[in-house]
Amino acid sequence: MTSENGRPVAVVTGASRGLGSVVANFLAGSGYDIVATARASSPLHEAARPWERLGATVVPVSAAVEDSAGRAAVQSAVHTLGRLDVVVHNASELGPSGRPKLLALSPDQLETVLRVNVVAPVLLTKALLPPLKAAPAALVVNITSDAAVGAYPGWGAYGASKAALDLVTRTLAQELADDHVSVVAVDPGDMRTAMHQAAYLGEDISDRPLPDVTVPFWAWLFGQSPARVNGLRFQAQGERWEANP
Ligand SMILES: NC(=O)c1ccc[n+]([C@@H]2O[C@H](COP(=O)([O-])OP(=O)(O)OC[C@H]3O[C@@H](n4cnc5c(N)ncnc54)[C@H](OP(=O)(O)O)[C@@H]3O)[C@@H](O)[C@H]2O)c1
């Protein structure tokens, strides 16, 4: 697979708003072309306009991350752009709004959270493995949460899914190391977004920072050699971050 124009390429899922749009905007400004996904088409196309003004070629894919047709559409978009350097698995399912207790969730609700937050990133990584392996040094970023370690009441299904994603991160980091594909987990910290508002339904979340607060972290992470961060878990709102020596 050869590059069309020499620019690196990133896939960002859930890129139409919140953290995903901040990461895509940062990557576009750093010279990446972008394959951006979200289910709703019109906000995704709207979000992509400033990235295009930054010089990026953007291929919007309106699809759910858990759908096989969506995976195929992302594969095809990557093929069109000719290479793949970064994948950010950002799209996520909170589950029912308002932080219901774990045992109040229906089988469907439990399965959807796990399908979107764990199974989908694994299957999309698998689908994108050939172009990732073809890159000189690729990086897969799994967006996790403090709920993965906190055992907070009301966050059980989402927290369990992010804990599983953390383990997936560490496992794939070892399994793909020989292919020069590195994998990290990033906890972005609390942010004022639609998902956060859905968790705190009807509550004032104006004290939480906007997702732009994570930009210094992305500047640091994407400036690292992927192999030096392989298998690590970062807190994007931390004061400093360290790679492996
Ligand atoms: N906000 C926080 O405080 C916080 C804290 C810790 C971790 N996180 C993590 O940060 C990431 C981003 O969250 P956010 O707060 O920025 O959320 P958000 O503002 O609600 O944005 C979610 C994005 O994902 C898309 N999306 C949702 N479900 C999808 C699906 N099944 N398939 C494809 N796209 C989907 C949404 O667009 P459509 O609805 O059109 O699909 C949207 O673009 C998530 O992984 C979340 O778990 C957030």
Ligand as a Chemical Component Dictionary entry (heavy atoms), coordinates in Angstrom:
data_LIG
# 
_chem_comp.id                   LIG 
_chem_comp.type                 NON-POLYMER 
_chem_comp.pdbx_formal_charge   0 
_chem_comp.three_letter_code    LIG 
# 
loop_
_chem_comp_atom.comp_id 
_chem_comp_atom.atom_id 
_chem_comp_atom.alt_atom_id 
_chem_comp_atom.type_symbol 
_chem_comp_atom.charge 
_chem_comp_atom.model_Cartn_x 
_chem_comp_atom.model_Cartn_y 
_chem_comp_atom.model_Cartn_z 
_chem_comp_atom.pdbx_ordinal 
LIG N1  N1  N 0  -16.929 13.141 28.703 1  
LIG C1  C1  C 0  -16.284 12.620 29.735 2  
LIG O1  O1  O 0  -16.317 13.152 30.852 3  
LIG C2  C2  C 0  -15.475 11.365 29.541 4  
LIG C3  C3  C 0  -14.726 10.886 30.636 5  
LIG C4  C4  C 0  -13.964 9.736  30.475 6  
LIG C5  C5  C 0  -13.946 9.102  29.243 7  
LIG N2  N2  N 1  -14.679 9.582  28.190 8  
LIG C6  C6  C 0  -14.596 8.882  26.899 9  
LIG O2  O2  O 0  -14.282 9.834  25.893 10 
LIG C7  C7  C 0  -14.800 9.365  24.627 11 
LIG C8  C8  C 0  -15.586 10.459 23.951 12 
LIG O3  O3  O 0  -16.684 10.807 24.763 13 
LIG P1  P1  P 0  -17.407 12.231 24.674 14 
LIG O4  O4  O 0  -17.706 12.602 26.062 15 
LIG O5  O5  O -1 -16.617 13.116 23.794 16 
LIG O6  O6  O 0  -18.781 11.792 23.962 17 
LIG P2  P2  P 0  -19.806 12.622 23.033 18 
LIG O7  O7  O 0  -19.555 14.075 23.112 19 
LIG O8  O8  O 0  -21.135 12.102 23.381 20 
LIG O9  O9  O 0  -19.378 12.158 21.552 21 
LIG C9  C9  C 0  -19.514 10.818 21.174 22 
LIG C10 C10 C 0  -19.169 10.687 19.689 23 
LIG O10 O10 O 0  -19.228 9.293  19.340 24 
LIG C11 C11 C 0  -20.230 9.096  18.334 25 
LIG N3  N3  N 0  -20.833 7.794  18.620 26 
LIG C12 C12 C 0  -21.515 7.423  19.721 27 
LIG N4  N4  N 0  -21.881 6.130  19.623 28 
LIG C13 C13 C 0  -21.404 5.684  18.432 29 
LIG C14 C14 C 0  -21.464 4.440  17.759 30 
LIG N5  N5  N 0  -22.094 3.397  18.289 31 
LIG N6  N6  N 0  -20.861 4.327  16.550 32 
LIG C15 C15 C 0  -20.234 5.391  16.004 33 
LIG N7  N7  N 0  -20.146 6.597  16.600 34 
LIG C16 C16 C 0  -20.736 6.729  17.798 35 
LIG C17 C17 C 0  -21.171 10.299 18.450 36 
LIG O11 O11 O 0  -21.860 10.621 17.246 37 
LIG P3  P3  P 0  -23.269 9.898  16.865 38 
LIG O12 O12 O 0  -24.132 9.979  18.076 39 
LIG O13 O13 O 0  -23.788 10.661 15.681 40 
LIG O14 O14 O 0  -22.901 8.482  16.512 41 
LIG C18 C18 C 0  -20.147 11.393 18.772 42 
LIG O15 O15 O 0  -19.454 11.769 17.602 43 
LIG C19 C19 C 0  -15.598 8.103  24.947 44 
LIG O16 O16 O 0  -14.803 6.963  24.695 45 
LIG C20 C20 C 0  -15.886 8.229  26.422 46 
LIG O17 O17 O 0  -16.097 6.976  27.024 47 
LIG C21 C21 C 0  -15.451 10.708 28.312 48 
# 
loop_
_chem_comp_bond.comp_id 
_chem_comp_bond.atom_id_1 
_chem_comp_bond.atom_id_2 
_chem_comp_bond.value_order 
_chem_comp_bond.pdbx_ordinal 
LIG N1  C1  SING 1  
LIG C1  O1  DOUB 2  
LIG C1  C2  SING 3  
LIG C2  C3  SING 4  
LIG C2  C21 DOUB 5  
LIG C3  C4  DOUB 6  
LIG C4  C5  SING 7  
LIG C5  N2  DOUB 8  
LIG N2  C6  SING 9  
LIG N2  C21 SING 10 
LIG C6  O2  SING 11 
LIG C6  C20 SING 12 
LIG O2  C7  SING 13 
LIG C7  C8  SING 14 
LIG C7  C19 SING 15 
LIG C8  O3  SING 16 
LIG O3  P1  SING 17 
LIG P1  O4  DOUB 18 
LIG P1  O5  SING 19 
LIG P1  O6  SING 20 
LIG O6  P2  SING 21 
LIG P2  O7  DOUB 22 
LIG P2  O8  SING 23 
LIG P2  O9  SING 24 
LIG O9  C9  SING 25 
LIG C9  C10 SING 26 
LIG C10 O10 SING 27 
LIG C10 C18 SING 28 
LIG O10 C11 SING 29 
LIG C11 N3  SING 30 
LIG C11 C17 SING 31 
LIG N3  C12 SING 32 
LIG N3  C16 SING 33 
LIG C12 N4  DOUB 34 
LIG N4  C13 SING 35 
LIG C13 C14 SING 36 
LIG C13 C16 DOUB 37 
LIG C14 N5  SING 38 
LIG C14 N6  DOUB 39 
LIG N6  C15 SING 40 
LIG C15 N7  DOUB 41 
LIG N7  C16 SING 42 
LIG C17 O11 SING 43 
LIG C17 C18 SING 44 
LIG O11 P3  SING 45 
LIG P3  O12 DOUB 46 
LIG P3  O13 SING 47 
LIG P3  O14 SING 48 
LIG C18 O15 SING 49 
LIG C19 O16 SING 50 
LIG C19 C20 SING 51 
LIG C20 O17 SING 52 
# 
